[in-house]
């Protein structure tokens, strides 16, 4: 298997939009199934048993019955290339190779539900994320560790959207936040460790039953965080209609509703 080499294959437009596991994974599954079918047919012929009596595991194809004779995949690959004294069966193509393509009928994005618990400092407008829980559906999960990382990273992006990241322009439409000194990103203390629960709903649109992973971490996060801030400030009736919720915006909103006079 060759990964990401456009000198070997011209098809492909990049790794984005929840396409790796769905497109590449399904292609690998289809190609692998085809090669396995060739292995079973060739091993059955060499071992003299029906194809239904062949198991493939541990780099060997073996017969289920008798003393379980076996042949290695390497030996089968050499035989499949053609060798003296061994002819391929009718209709069998040389080699243990198959190229498969898969195009899904439509995109298969994941989905998630987020619950954020926050604390708001009324004097400074600072927001602290106390606890963060994610229920996430990526379809069938192939590698839980990778999906957890995608979700956690997606939440970090969502925290940035909700509380930090903002492009500012002057009256002449010139950008003012052109460096990371001005354009704030969340740092490690700003991003909570998420409690993640996976809900696996198999996707009927591809043979692996998988969906994307990143969007379900990013998209719900700003809405959950801002809703939590509004809930924390509900005694003052504060509402927000734009992001990010910088400390300045929170303090300004509290001043507009006379919150500090009420506290005094």
Secondary structure, 3 states (H helix, E strand, C coil): CCCCCCCCCCCCCCCCCCCHHHHHHHHHHHHHHHHHHHHHHHHHHHHCCCHHHEEEECCEEEECCCCCCEEEHHHHHHHHCCECCECCCCCCCCCCCCCCCCCCCCCCCCEEEEEEEEEECCCCCCEEEEEEEEEEECECCCCHHHHHHHHHHHHHHHHHHHHHCCCCECCCCCECCCCCCCCCCCCHHHCCCCEEEECCCCCCCCCCCECCCCHHHHHHHHHHHHHHHHHHCHHHCCCCCCCCCCHHHHHHHHHHCCHHHHHC
